Amino acid sequence: MKINLPEKLYYNIGEISNAFNLNPSLLRFWEKEFEILNPKKTIKGTRKYNSIDIENLKLIYNLLKIRGFTIEGAKEKLKTESKKIEIVQKLEKIKFNLENIEKEL
């Protein structure tokens, strides 16, 4: 999914809602529903989204709006995907350690 945002470190909720063509209230709702979506907040409570938040929003948007998942279905999909990522990272670490052992032999 391609979104049209200028290159910045942080974006406010208005910029994000315009880029995704969503209401700001829906973004605030998604923050409550999905743990992976957690933008920083200023002292005044203004939300500041970074690039990681935007990538997570793309995932959520894709599951809910494009693929038609329910909120619960999207949560479950994100859980299984995060478990797969953890397993792959552990396997890569094991592979790296085994390669180092092989070099030492």
Stockholm file with secondary structure:
# STOCKHOLM 1.0

chainA/1-105         MKINLPEKLYYNIGEISNAFNLNPSLLRFWEKEFEILNPKKTIKGTRKYNSIDIENLKLIYNLLKIRGFTIEGAKEKLKTESKKIEIVQKLEKIKFNLENIEKEL
#=GR chainA/1-105 SS CCCCCCSCSCBCHHHHHHHHTCCHHHHHHHHHHCTTCCCEECTTCCEEBCHHHHHHHHHHHIIIIISCCCHHHHHHHHHHHHHHHHHHHHHHHHHHHHHHHHHHC
#=GC SS_cons         CCCCCCSCSCBCHHHHHHHHTCCHHHHHHHHHHCTTCCCEECTTCCEEBCHHHHHHHHHHHIIIIISCCCHHHHHHHHHHHHHHHHHHHHHHHHHHHHHHHHHHC
//
